[in-house]
């Protein structure tokens, strides 16, 4: 009887510990993307800067999976909307940044991470799977970002000029980096406490 009581007591503690671990992963992932956002190169010919931010979004989605990846990026957007300095520093920050030229990209982040995670969760965790998941997630990102830019500029041609041409080569590199990091970290031995 005492053994059952002890097991019953440890079960809620184990659940609480697991819940705390999941929350820490989500919060940590949102902060990781914020750090990536601060690696920014402003481009004088477009209002959209070149950042490491979406590489961070892909890494989070590929590593944490669809639900936690989505949650981490939803939290990231909430942090930014509240005025925390998590967005790239070339923009105005806060809600203004979500409504500005990069808003379509930013608002897609939870879905991008969710899609990358969803695709990575199915099947073997190979570099090829991660790269394809990253590519499809980036297509979603750019569809959203370019659609928003087209609304703001009134022209799809200008949206593509501002938000696509200058970024294609860098995005291929980011997809490959995200895939390599995700596969490497997934294969790394876990430290047991």
N, CA and C atoms as an extended XYZ file, in Angstrom:
579
Properties=species:S:1:pos:R:3:atomname:S:1:resname:S:1:resid:I:1 pbc="F F F"
N         0.827       -1.192        0.000 N   UNK     1
C         0.000        0.000        0.000 CA  UNK     1
C         0.873        1.258        0.000 C   UNK     1
N         1.935        1.235        0.814 N   UNK     2
C         2.833        2.382        0.879 CA  UNK     2
C         3.517        2.607       -0.467 C   UNK     2
N         3.818        1.495       -1.151 N   UNK     3
C         4.460        1.608       -2.454 CA  UNK     3
C         3.531        2.287       -3.461 C   UNK     3
N         2.238        1.924       -3.446 N   UNK     4
C         1.263        2.563       -4.336 CA  UNK     4
C         1.132        4.042       -4.031 C   UNK     4
N         1.117        4.396       -2.768 N   UNK     5
C         1.014        5.802       -2.383 CA  UNK     5
C         2.235        6.582       -2.859 C   UNK     5
N         3.410        5.980       -2.753 N   UNK     6
C         4.642        6.636       -3.209 CA  UNK     6
C         4.621        6.818       -4.719 C   UNK     6
N         4.160        5.794       -5.461 N   UNK     7
C         4.068        5.904       -6.918 CA  UNK     7
C         3.051        6.968       -7.318 C   UNK     7
N         1.928        7.015       -6.604 N   UNK     8
C         0.897        8.006       -6.908 CA  UNK     8
C         1.422        9.425       -6.675 C   UNK     8
N         2.279        9.593       -5.662 N   UNK     9
C         2.852       10.901       -5.354 CA  UNK     9
C         3.861       11.308       -6.434 C   UNK     9
N         4.651       10.370       -6.929 N   UNK    10
C         5.676       10.678       -7.922 CA  UNK    10
C         5.103       10.941       -9.308 C   UNK    10
N         3.948       10.366       -9.604 N   UNK    11
C         3.349       10.559      -10.924 CA  UNK    11
C         3.064       12.029      -11.210 C   UNK    11
N         2.389       12.771      -10.306 N   UNK    12
C         2.178       14.197      -10.589 CA  UNK    12
C         3.501       14.975      -10.678 C   UNK    12
N         4.484       14.598       -9.884 N   UNK    13
C         5.779       15.276       -9.957 CA  UNK    13
C         6.452       15.032      -11.304 C   UNK    13
N         6.361       13.812      -11.804 N   UNK    14
C         6.941       13.491      -13.107 CA  UNK    14
C         6.239       14.264      -14.218 C   UNK    14
N         4.915       14.364      -14.120 N   UNK    15
C         4.164       15.123      -15.131 CA  UNK    15
C         4.519       16.599      -15.066 C   UNK    15
N         4.631       17.130      -13.862 N   UNK    16
C         5.001       18.536      -13.702 CA  UNK    16
C         6.398       18.794      -14.257 C   UNK    16
N         7.309       17.877      -13.998 N   UNK    17
C         8.673       18.028      -14.510 CA  UNK    17
C         8.683       17.973      -16.036 C   UNK    17
N         7.908       17.057      -16.618 N   UNK    18
C         7.841       16.952      -18.078 CA  UNK    18
C         7.206       18.209      -18.679 C   UNK    18
N         6.148       18.706      -18.037 N   UNK    19
C         5.489       19.922      -18.508 CA  UNK    19
C         6.465       21.097      -18.465 C   UNK    19
N         7.210       21.221      -17.362 N   UNK    20
C         8.188       22.304      -17.221 CA  UNK    20
C         9.276       22.192      -18.293 C   UNK    20
N         9.682       20.976      -18.601 N   UNK    21
C        10.693       20.756      -19.640 CA  UNK    21
C        10.171       21.211      -20.999 C   UNK    21
N         8.922       20.881      -21.312 N   UNK    22
C         8.334       21.269      -22.595 CA  UNK    22
C         8.195       22.787      -22.697 C   UNK    22
N         7.776       23.420      -21.600 N   UNK    23
C         7.656       24.885      -21.588 CA  UNK    23
C         9.029       25.517      -21.793 C   UNK    23
N        10.036       24.985      -21.132 N   UNK    24
C        11.397       25.519      -21.280 CA  UNK    24
C        11.885       25.380      -22.718 C   UNK    24
N        11.576       24.260      -23.365 N   UNK    25
C        11.965       24.077      -24.768 CA  UNK    25
C        11.306       25.119      -25.676 C   UNK    25
N        10.028       25.361      -25.468 N   UNK    26
C         9.289       26.317      -26.288 CA  UNK    26
C         9.811       27.740      -26.058 C   UNK    26
N         9.988       28.110      -24.801 N   UNK    27
C        10.501       29.452      -24.491 CA  UNK    27
C        11.926       29.606      -25.025 C   UNK    27
N        12.752       28.604      -24.802 N   UNK    28
C        14.123       28.655      -25.305 CA  UNK    28
C        14.173       28.770      -26.820 C   UNK    28
N        13.287       28.067      -27.500 N   UNK    29
C        13.241       28.127      -28.962 CA  UNK    29
C        12.838       29.516      -29.440 C   UNK    29
N        11.898       30.147      -28.752 N   UNK    30
C        11.491       31.505      -29.144 CA  UNK    30
C        12.655       32.472      -28.953 C   UNK    30
N        13.435       32.287      -27.906 N   UNK    31
C        14.597       33.144      -27.665 CA  UNK    31
C        15.707       32.876      -28.684 C   UNK    31
N        15.845       31.627      -29.098 N   UNK    32
C        16.818       31.286      -30.139 CA  UNK    32
C        16.498       32.021      -31.438 C   UNK    32
N        15.227       32.047      -31.824 N   UNK    33
C        14.820       32.760      -33.045 CA  UNK    33
C        15.072       34.261      -32.875 C   UNK    33
N        14.838       34.781      -31.670 N   UNK    34
C        15.112       36.202      -31.414 CA  UNK    34
C        16.595       36.510      -31.594 C   UNK    34
N        17.460       35.627      -31.133 N   UNK    35
C        18.898       35.826      -31.344 CA  UNK    35
C        19.241       35.793      -32.831 C   UNK    35
N        18.646       34.848      -33.547 N   UNK    36
C        18.883       34.749      -34.992 CA  UNK    36
C        18.412       36.008      -35.712 C   UNK    36
N        17.330       36.623      -35.227 N   UNK    37
C        16.789       37.834      -35.850 CA  UNK    37
C        17.770       38.989      -35.771 C   UNK    37
N        18.626       38.970      -34.772 N   UNK    38
C        19.573       40.069      -34.601 CA  UNK    38
C        20.828       39.907      -35.470 C   UNK    38
N        20.917       38.793      -36.181 N   UNK    39
C        21.962       38.646      -37.196 CA  UNK    39
C        21.319       39.129      -38.496 C   UNK    39
N        21.471       40.425      -38.754 N   UNK    40
C        20.731       41.103      -39.814 CA  UNK    40
C        21.666       41.917      -40.696 C   UNK    40
N        21.404       41.849      -41.988 N   UNK    41
C        22.119       42.688      -42.955 CA  UNK    41
C        21.062       43.509      -43.693 C   UNK    41
N        20.969       44.811      -43.394 N   UNK    42
C        20.019       45.648      -44.136 CA  UNK    42
C        20.463       45.777      -45.600 C   UNK    42
N        19.512       45.713      -46.490 N   UNK    43
C        19.795       45.867      -47.918 CA  UNK    43
C        19.187       47.187      -48.373 C   UNK    43
N        19.977       48.083      -48.958 N   UNK    44
C        19.483       49.431      -49.276 CA  UNK    44
C        18.404       49.471      -50.355 C   UNK    44
N        18.268       48.425      -51.146 N   UNK    45
C        17.338       48.428      -52.269 CA  UNK    45
C        16.028       47.711      -51.968 C   UNK    45
N        15.824       47.296      -50.712 N   UNK    46
C        14.583       46.625      -50.326 CA  UNK    46
C        14.295       46.888      -48.851 C   UNK    46
N        13.017       46.971      -48.494 N   UNK    47
C        12.681       47.154      -47.078 CA  UNK    47
C        12.779       45.848      -46.273 C   UNK    47
N        13.090       44.758      -46.945 N   UNK    48
C        13.205       43.454      -46.283 CA  UNK    48
C        14.686       43.162      -46.063 C   UNK    48
N        15.124       43.062      -44.788 N   UNK    49
C        16.547       42.785      -44.555 CA  UNK    49
C        16.861       41.301      -44.699 C   UNK    49
N        18.114       41.009      -44.889 N   UNK    50
C        18.593       39.627      -44.905 CA  UNK    50
C        18.915       39.254      -43.461 C   UNK    50
N        18.244       38.242      -42.924 N   UNK    51
C        18.476       37.846      -41.539 CA  UNK    51
C        18.670       36.337      -41.447 C   UNK    51
N        19.137       35.916      -40.299 N   UNK    52
C        19.274       34.492      -40.000 CA  UNK    52
C        17.998       33.957      -39.342 C   UNK    52
N        17.025       34.834      -39.182 N   UNK    53
C        15.791       34.540      -38.461 CA  UNK    53
C        15.049       33.324      -38.995 C   UNK    53
N        14.823       33.260      -40.304 N   UNK    54
C        14.048       32.132      -40.815 CA  UNK    54
C        14.838       30.835      -40.787 C   UNK    54
N        16.164       30.898      -40.767 N   UNK    55
C        16.951       29.681      -40.538 CA  UNK    55
C        16.655       29.152      -39.139 C   UNK    55
N        16.578       30.068      -38.172 N   UNK    56
C        16.213       29.682      -36.806 CA  UNK    56
C        14.822       29.077      -36.736 C   UNK    56
N        13.890       29.638      -37.492 N   UNK    57
C        12.514       29.111      -37.531 CA  UNK    57
C        12.526       27.675      -38.056 C   UNK    57
N        13.288       27.434      -39.106 N   UNK    58
C        13.374       26.077      -39.666 CA  UNK    58
C        13.999       25.109      -38.668 C   UNK    58
N        15.077       25.522      -38.031 N   UNK    59
C        15.734       24.653      -37.050 CA  UNK    59
C        14.768       24.303      -35.926 C   UNK    59
N        14.041       25.294      -35.428 N   UNK    60
C        13.073       25.046      -34.349 CA  UNK    60
C        12.012       24.055      -34.807 C   UNK    60
N        11.440       24.267      -35.979 N   UNK    61
C        10.408       23.359      -36.475 CA  UNK    61
C        10.929       21.953      -36.678 C   UNK    61
N        12.103       21.837      -37.292 N   UNK    62
C        12.672       20.519      -37.570 CA  UNK    62
C        13.041       19.772      -36.292 C   UNK    62
N        13.477       20.489      -35.278 N   UNK    63
C        13.886       19.841      -34.025 CA  UNK    63
C        12.729       19.589      -33.071 C   UNK    63
N        11.837       20.556      -32.928 N   UNK    64
C        10.779       20.433      -31.917 CA  UNK    64
C         9.510       19.772      -32.436 C   UNK    64
N         9.355       19.688      -33.736 N   UNK    65
C         8.140       19.087      -34.275 CA  UNK    65
C         7.052       20.114      -34.489 C   UNK    65
N         5.934       19.654      -34.997 N   UNK    66
C         4.871       20.557      -35.435 CA  UNK    66
C         4.237       21.350      -34.302 C   UNK    66
N         3.853       20.684      -33.225 N   UNK    67
C         3.126       21.390      -32.158 CA  UNK    67
C         4.024       22.331      -31.367 C   UNK    67
N         5.167       21.828      -30.914 N   UNK    68
C         6.057       22.687      -30.122 CA  UNK    68
C         6.690       23.764      -31.002 C   UNK    68
N         6.991       23.432      -32.252 N   UNK    69
C         7.523       24.440      -33.173 CA  UNK    69
C         6.524       25.566      -33.395 C   UNK    69
N         5.266       25.195      -33.635 N   UNK    70
C         4.208       26.205      -33.808 CA  UNK    70
C         4.089       27.044      -32.546 C   UNK    70
N         4.067       26.401      -31.383 N   UNK    71
C         3.917       27.120      -30.109 CA  UNK    71
C         5.080       28.079      -29.881 C   UNK    71
N         6.296       27.649      -30.178 N   UNK    72
C         7.471       28.498      -29.970 CA  UNK    72
C         7.397       29.756      -30.823 C   UNK    72
N         6.956       29.613      -32.070 N   UNK    73
C         6.898       30.777      -32.947 CA  UNK    73
C         5.674       31.642      -32.676 C   UNK    73
N         4.597       31.062      -32.195 N   UNK    74
C         3.454       31.870      -31.753 CA  UNK    74
C         3.877       32.702      -30.539 C   UNK    74
N         4.618       32.098      -29.625 N   UNK    75
C         5.145       32.829      -28.472 CA  UNK    75
C         6.081       33.937      -28.935 C   UNK    75
N         6.927       33.648      -29.899 N   UNK    76
C         7.855       34.645      -30.455 CA  UNK    76
C         7.084       35.857      -30.982 C   UNK    76
N         6.014       35.621      -31.733 N   UNK    77
C         5.220       36.729      -32.255 CA  UNK    77
C         4.555       37.514      -31.129 C   UNK    77
N         4.081       36.815      -30.107 N   UNK    78
C         3.477       37.496      -28.959 CA  UNK    78
C         4.515       38.361      -28.242 C   UNK    78
N         5.718       37.837      -28.087 N   UNK    79
C         6.796       38.613      -27.457 CA  UNK    79
C         7.070       39.880      -28.259 C   UNK    79
N         7.151       39.727      -29.575 N   UNK    80
C         7.408       40.876      -30.437 CA  UNK    80
C         6.270       41.877      -30.427 C   UNK    80
N         5.031       41.382      -30.461 N   UNK    81
C         3.864       42.265      -30.446 CA  UNK    81
C         3.798       43.072      -29.152 C   UNK    81
N         4.303       42.496      -28.054 N   UNK    82
C         4.314       43.208      -26.769 CA  UNK    82
C         5.436       44.241      -26.694 C   UNK    82
N         6.269       44.285      -27.717 N   UNK    83
C         7.328       45.276      -27.739 CA  UNK    83
C         8.687       44.784      -27.277 C   UNK    83
N         8.798       43.493      -26.961 N   UNK    84
C        10.101       42.965      -26.587 CA  UNK    84
C        11.018       43.010      -27.812 C   UNK    84
N        12.302       43.216      -27.638 N   UNK    85
C        13.210       43.379      -28.786 CA  UNK    85
C        13.620       42.039      -29.417 C   UNK    85
N        12.646       41.330      -29.964 N   UNK    86
C        12.914       40.008      -30.537 CA  UNK    86
C        12.962       40.020      -32.061 C   UNK    86
N        12.387       41.061      -32.681 N   UNK    87
C        12.403       41.139      -34.137 CA  UNK    87
C        13.734       41.717      -34.606 C   UNK    87
N        13.972       41.668      -35.923 N   UNK    88
C        15.231       42.222      -36.433 CA  UNK    88
C        15.294       43.711      -36.088 C   UNK    88
N        16.464       44.187      -35.715 N   UNK    89
C        16.587       45.551      -35.198 CA  UNK    89
C        16.458       46.651      -36.247 C   UNK    89
N        16.350       46.326      -37.528 N   UNK    90
C        16.209       47.369      -38.547 CA  UNK    90
C        14.770       47.856      -38.664 C   UNK    90
N        13.818       47.125      -38.080 N   UNK    91
C        12.421       47.517      -38.163 CA  UNK    91
C        11.980       48.321      -36.960 C   UNK    91
N        10.732       48.773      -36.977 N   UNK    92
C        10.230       49.615      -35.887 CA  UNK    92
C         9.910       48.843      -34.596 C   UNK    92
N         9.799       47.529      -34.693 N   UNK    93
C         9.466       46.722      -33.521 CA  UNK    93
C         7.969       46.715      -33.245 C   UNK    93
N         7.563       45.840      -32.331 N   UNK    94
C         6.166       45.766      -31.895 CA  UNK    94
C         5.183       45.473      -33.011 C   UNK    94
N         3.962       45.933      -32.802 N   UNK    95
C         2.876       45.722      -33.770 CA  UNK    95
C         3.223       46.354      -35.117 C   UNK    95
N         3.915       47.490      -35.090 N   UNK    96
C         4.277       48.169      -36.343 CA  UNK    96
C         5.108       47.255      -37.235 C   UNK    96
N         5.963       46.450      -36.638 N   UNK    97
C         6.778       45.539      -37.451 CA  UNK    97
C         5.920       44.427      -38.047 C   UNK    97
N         4.924       43.979      -37.289 N   UNK    98
C         4.019       42.945      -37.807 CA  UNK    98
C         3.156       43.471      -38.952 C   UNK    98
N         2.918       44.780      -38.981 N   UNK    99
C         2.106       45.372      -40.037 CA  UNK    99
C         2.944       45.971      -41.163 C   UNK    99
N         4.266       45.947      -41.005 N   UNK   100
C         5.160       46.534      -41.998 CA  UNK   100
C         5.529       45.567      -43.105 C   UNK   100
N         6.566       45.896      -43.871 N   UNK   101
C         6.946       45.097      -45.037 CA  UNK   101
C         7.298       43.642      -44.729 C   UNK   101
N         7.789       43.375      -43.533 N   UNK   102
C         8.165       41.995      -43.191 CA  UNK   102
C         7.042       41.253      -42.464 C   UNK   102
N         5.900       41.889      -42.297 N   UNK   103
C         4.790       41.295      -41.544 CA  UNK   103
C         4.290       39.973      -42.097 C   UNK   103
N         4.234       39.849      -43.406 N   UNK   104
C         3.773       38.596      -44.006 CA  UNK   104
C         4.700       37.435      -43.712 C   UNK   104
N         5.994       37.724      -43.668 N   UNK   105
C         6.967       36.695      -43.310 CA  UNK   105
C         6.813       36.326      -41.834 C   UNK   105
N         6.761       37.364      -40.987 N   UNK   106
C         6.672       37.132      -39.540 CA  UNK   106
C         5.426       36.332      -39.165 C   UNK   106
N         4.280       36.735      -39.706 N   UNK   107
C         3.019       36.079      -39.340 CA  UNK   107
C         2.980       34.622      -39.807 C   UNK   107
N         3.785       34.277      -40.789 N   UNK   108
C         3.817       32.892      -41.281 CA  UNK   108
C         4.694       31.996      -40.417 C   UNK   108
N         5.548       32.566      -39.585 N   UNK   109
C         6.529       31.770      -38.849 CA  UNK   109
C         5.946       30.581      -38.081 C   UNK   109
N         4.865       30.734      -37.328 N   UNK   110
C         4.347       29.547      -36.632 CA  UNK   110
C         3.952       28.428      -37.596 C   UNK   110
N         3.383       28.795      -38.732 N   UNK   111
C         2.956       27.801      -39.714 CA  UNK   111
C         4.152       27.176      -40.432 C   UNK   111
N         5.179       27.982      -40.648 N   UNK   112
C         6.406       27.484      -41.275 CA  UNK   112
C         7.063       26.449      -40.365 C   UNK   112
N         7.217       26.796      -39.090 N   UNK   113
C         7.804       25.854      -38.130 CA  UNK   113
C         6.925       24.620      -37.993 C   UNK   113
N         5.613       24.833      -37.953 N   UNK   114
C         4.683       23.709      -37.834 CA  UNK   114
C         4.769       22.770      -39.026 C   UNK   114
N         4.847       23.331      -40.233 N   UNK   115
C         4.942       22.499      -41.438 CA  UNK   115
C         6.268       21.747      -41.479 C   UNK   115
N         7.370       22.442      -41.186 N   UNK   116
C         8.676       21.776      -41.188 CA  UNK   116
C         8.684       20.631      -40.171 C   UNK   116
N         8.133       20.893      -38.995 N   UNK   117
C         8.071       19.857      -37.967 CA  UNK   117
C         7.180       18.700      -38.353 C   UNK   117
N         6.028       19.011      -38.941 N   UNK   118
C         5.082       17.973      -39.361 CA  UNK   118
C         5.742       17.041      -40.377 C   UNK   118
N         6.425       17.616      -41.354 N   UNK   119
C         7.070       16.796      -42.381 CA  UNK   119
C         8.237       15.993      -41.818 C   UNK   119
N         8.926       16.563      -40.847 N   UNK   120
C        10.062       15.858      -40.252 CA  UNK   120
C         9.606       14.717      -39.352 C   UNK   120
N         8.422       14.837      -38.780 N   UNK   121
C         7.896       13.809      -37.875 CA  UNK   121
C         7.530       12.522      -38.609 C   UNK   121
N         7.335       12.611      -39.899 N   UNK   122
C         6.931       11.447      -40.680 CA  UNK   122
C         8.150       10.793      -41.304 C   UNK   122
N         8.390        9.567      -40.967 N   UNK   123
C         9.488        8.835      -41.595 CA  UNK   123
C        10.827        9.011      -40.914 C   UNK   123
N        11.858        8.542      -41.596 N   UNK   124
C        13.224        8.589      -41.060 CA  UNK   124
C        13.730       10.022      -41.022 C   UNK   124
N        14.519       10.334      -40.031 N   UNK   125
C        15.030       11.691      -39.824 CA  UNK   125
C        16.353       11.871      -40.579 C   UNK   125
N        16.269       11.907      -41.884 N   UNK   126
C        17.453       12.012      -42.728 CA  UNK   126
C        17.674       13.462      -43.158 C   UNK   126
N        18.875       13.718      -43.649 N   UNK   127
C        19.185       15.052      -44.171 CA  UNK   127
C        18.250       15.391      -45.328 C   UNK   127
N        18.007       14.431      -46.219 N   UNK   128
C        17.138       14.682      -47.375 CA  UNK   128
C        15.726       15.056      -46.922 C   UNK   128
N        15.193       14.331      -45.939 N   UNK   129
C        13.854       14.652      -45.422 CA  UNK   129
C        13.839       16.044      -44.816 C   UNK   129
N        14.868       16.370      -44.035 N   UNK   130
C        14.939       17.681      -43.401 CA  UNK   130
C        15.056       18.787      -44.452 C   UNK   130
N        15.846       18.557      -45.497 N   UNK   131
C        16.016       19.558      -46.552 CA  UNK   131
C        14.716       19.774      -47.322 C   UNK   131
N        14.000       18.700      -47.623 N   UNK   132
C        12.719       18.830      -48.328 CA  UNK   132
C        11.697       19.530      -47.430 C   UNK   132
N        11.666       19.165      -46.165 N   UNK   133
C        10.757       19.830      -45.214 CA  UNK   133
C        11.080       21.314      -45.130 C   UNK   133
N        12.366       21.645      -45.078 N   UNK   134
C        12.781       23.046      -45.038 CA  UNK   134
C        12.398       23.791      -46.308 C   UNK   134
N        12.585       23.144      -47.443 N   UNK   135
C        12.229       23.773      -48.718 CA  UNK   135
C        10.730       24.061      -48.802 C   UNK   135
N         9.904       23.078      -48.438 N   UNK   136
C         8.451       23.275      -48.500 CA  UNK   136
C         8.000       24.339      -47.495 C   UNK   136
N         8.628       24.354      -46.324 N   UNK   137
C         8.294       25.366      -45.325 CA  UNK   137
C         8.697       26.756      -45.820 C   UNK   137
N         9.840       26.859      -46.490 N   UNK   138
C        10.282       28.143      -47.049 CA  UNK   138
C         9.338       28.611      -48.165 C   UNK   138
N         8.814       27.681      -48.952 N   UNK   139
C         7.837       28.069      -49.976 CA  UNK   139
C         6.608       28.700      -49.326 C   UNK   139
N         6.147       28.112      -48.233 N   UNK   140
C         5.023       28.686      -47.493 CA  UNK   140
C         5.385       30.075      -46.973 C   UNK   140
N         6.589       30.207      -46.426 N   UNK   141
C         7.053       31.489      -45.899 CA  UNK   141
C         7.042       32.565      -46.979 C   UNK   141
N         7.585       32.242      -48.136 N   UNK   142
C         7.671       33.246      -49.192 CA  UNK   142
C         6.324       33.522      -49.842 C   UNK   142
N         5.435       32.556      -49.902 N   UNK   143
C         4.086       32.832      -50.414 CA  UNK   143
C         3.396       33.855      -49.518 C   UNK   143
N         3.515       33.675      -48.214 N   UNK   144
C         2.896       34.607      -47.267 CA  UNK   144
C         3.569       35.969      -47.310 C   UNK   144
N         4.903       35.965      -47.277 N   UNK   145
C         5.635       37.232      -47.280 CA  UNK   145
C         5.408       38.044      -48.541 C   UNK   145
N         5.428       37.371      -49.688 N   UNK   146
C         5.236       38.074      -50.955 CA  UNK   146
C         3.796       38.550      -51.126 C   UNK   146
N         2.848       37.773      -50.641 N   UNK   147
C         1.447       38.198      -50.714 CA  UNK   147
C         1.243       39.485      -49.906 C   UNK   147
N         1.843       39.541      -48.722 N   UNK   148
C         1.719       40.732      -47.878 CA  UNK   148
C         2.417       41.931      -48.540 C   UNK   148
N         3.598       41.698      -49.083 N   UNK   149
C         4.307       42.776      -49.777 CA  UNK   149
C         3.515       43.263      -50.990 C   UNK   149
N         2.848       42.365      -51.689 N   UNK   150
C         2.036       42.762      -52.843 CA  UNK   150
C         0.878       43.659      -52.406 C   UNK   150
N         0.295       43.344      -51.248 N   UNK   151
C        -0.783       44.193      -50.726 CA  UNK   151
C        -0.232       45.574      -50.386 C   UNK   151
N         0.913       45.617      -49.720 N   UNK   152
C         1.489       46.901      -49.304 CA  UNK   152
C         1.962       47.742      -50.486 C   UNK   152
N         2.565       47.095      -51.480 N   UNK   153
C         3.108       47.840      -52.618 CA  UNK   153
C         2.091       48.021      -53.744 C   UNK   153
N         1.035       47.220      -53.727 N   UNK   154
C         0.041       47.287      -54.791 CA  UNK   154
C         0.484       46.602      -56.068 C   UNK   154
N         1.578       45.832      -55.983 N   UNK   155
C         2.113       45.198      -57.193 CA  UNK   155
C         2.856       43.918      -56.825 C   UNK   155
N         2.485       42.842      -57.477 N   UNK   156
C         3.197       41.583      -57.244 CA  UNK   156
C         4.613       41.673      -57.805 C   UNK   156
N         4.774       42.402      -58.891 N   UNK   157
C         6.104       42.564      -59.474 CA  UNK   157
C         7.046       43.242      -58.477 C   UNK   157
N         6.598       44.297      -57.849 N   UNK   158
C         7.430       44.989      -56.847 CA  UNK   158
C         7.648       44.108      -55.627 C   UNK   158
N         6.635       43.348      -55.250 N   UNK   159
C         6.781       42.444      -54.098 CA  UNK   159
C         7.894       41.428      -54.362 C   UNK   159
N         7.910       40.872      -55.556 N   UNK   160
C         8.937       39.899      -55.920 CA  UNK   160
C        10.314       40.570      -55.966 C   UNK   160
N        10.368       41.803      -56.482 N   UNK   161
C        11.638       42.539      -56.506 CA  UNK   161
C        12.157       42.786      -55.096 C   UNK   161
N        11.265       43.188      -54.194 N   UNK   162
C        11.663       43.500      -52.823 CA  UNK   162
C        11.924       42.265      -51.972 C   UNK   162
N        11.137       41.212      -52.193 N   UNK   163
C        11.156       40.116      -51.235 CA  UNK   163
C        11.603       38.760      -51.713 C   UNK   163
N        12.050       38.645      -52.969 N   UNK   164
C        12.427       37.315      -53.436 CA  UNK   164
C        13.809       37.269      -54.085 C   UNK   164
N        13.998       38.031      -55.142 N   UNK   165
C        15.216       37.893      -55.944 CA  UNK   165
C        16.501       37.963      -55.126 C   UNK   165
N        16.566       38.896      -54.205 N   UNK   166
C        17.791       39.130      -53.439 CA  UNK   166
C        18.064       38.038      -52.420 C   UNK   166
N        17.099       37.164      -52.194 N   UNK   167
C        17.192       36.221      -51.090 CA  UNK   167
C        17.339       34.760      -51.499 C   UNK   167
N        17.162       34.454      -52.761 N   UNK   168
C        17.124       33.055      -53.201 CA  UNK   168
C        18.381       32.270      -52.819 C   UNK   168
N        19.544       32.798      -53.132 N   UNK   169
C        20.778       32.072      -52.834 CA  UNK   169
C        20.932       31.860      -51.327 C   UNK   169
N        20.698       32.919      -50.557 N   UNK   170
C        20.817       32.823      -49.094 CA  UNK   170
C        19.823       31.820      -48.522 C   UNK   170
N        18.634       31.737      -49.085 N   UNK   171
C        17.625       30.814      -48.560 CA  UNK   171
C        18.025       29.365      -48.797 C   UNK   171
N        18.635       29.091      -49.925 N   UNK   172
C        19.118       27.724      -50.176 CA  UNK   172
C        20.152       27.349      -49.120 C   UNK   172
N        21.060       28.266      -48.835 N   UNK   173
C        22.087       28.024      -47.813 CA  UNK   173
C        21.429       27.795      -46.448 C   UNK   173
N        20.458       28.624      -46.110 N   UNK   174
C        19.775       28.500      -44.807 CA  UNK   174
C        19.053       27.163      -44.681 C   UNK   174
N        18.404       26.723      -45.747 N   UNK   175
C        17.710       25.427      -45.723 CA  UNK   175
C        18.711       24.305      -45.467 C   UNK   175
N        19.830       24.350      -46.157 N   UNK   176
C        20.847       23.302      -45.985 CA  UNK   176
C        21.449       23.335      -44.582 C   UNK   176
N        21.695       24.530      -44.062 N   UNK   177
C        22.226       24.647      -42.698 CA  UNK   177
C        21.214       24.111      -41.696 C   UNK   177
N        19.949       24.522      -41.822 N   UNK   178
C        18.912       24.070      -40.894 CA  UNK   178
C        18.769       22.549      -40.933 C   UNK   178
N        18.787       21.976      -42.127 N   UNK   179
C        18.657       20.522      -42.258 CA  UNK   179
C        19.839       19.821      -41.599 C   UNK   179
N        21.046       20.328      -41.851 N   UNK   180
C        22.244       19.705      -41.269 CA  UNK   180
C        22.232       19.805      -39.749 C   UNK   180
N        21.895       20.980      -39.218 N   UNK   181
C        21.853       21.168      -37.758 CA  UNK   181
C        20.800       20.263      -37.131 C   UNK   181
N        19.617       20.225      -37.729 N   UNK   182
C        18.527       19.422      -37.166 CA  UNK   182
C        18.881       17.940      -37.140 C   UNK   182
N        19.417       17.428      -38.229 N   UNK   183
C        19.758       16.005      -38.282 CA  UNK   183
C        20.893       15.700      -37.304 C   UNK   183
N        21.863       16.579      -37.261 N   UNK   184
C        23.001       16.379      -36.347 CA  UNK   184
C        22.539       16.369      -34.885 C   UNK   184
N        21.708       17.322      -34.505 N   UNK   185
C        21.253       17.395      -33.116 CA  UNK   185
C        20.297       16.259      -32.758 C   UNK   185
N        19.518       15.810      -33.722 N   UNK   186
C        18.622       14.678      -33.456 CA  UNK   186
C        19.411       13.394      -33.226 C   UNK   186
N        20.575       13.287      -33.856 N   UNK   187
C        21.394       12.078      -33.705 CA  UNK   187
C        22.341       12.152      -32.520 C   UNK   187
N        22.487       13.334      -31.936 N   UNK   188
C        23.424       13.504      -30.812 CA  UNK   188
C        22.938       12.674      -29.621 C   UNK   188
N        23.856       12.047      -28.889 N   UNK   189
C        23.446       11.280      -27.710 CA  UNK   189
C        22.864       12.192      -26.652 C   UNK   189
N        21.812       11.741      -26.029 N   UNK   190
C        21.153       12.493      -24.977 CA  UNK   190
C        21.862       12.273      -23.645 C   UNK   190
N        21.981       13.346      -22.882 N   UNK   191
C        22.565       13.248      -21.552 CA  UNK   191
C        21.466       12.824      -20.592 C   UNK   191
N        21.678       11.757      -19.904 N   UNK   192
C        20.680       11.258      -18.951 CA  UNK   192
C        20.982       11.792      -17.565 C   UNK   192
N        19.994       12.369      -16.913 N   UNK   193
C        20.175       12.898      -15.567 CA  UNK   193
C        19.870       11.839      -14.533 C   UNK   193
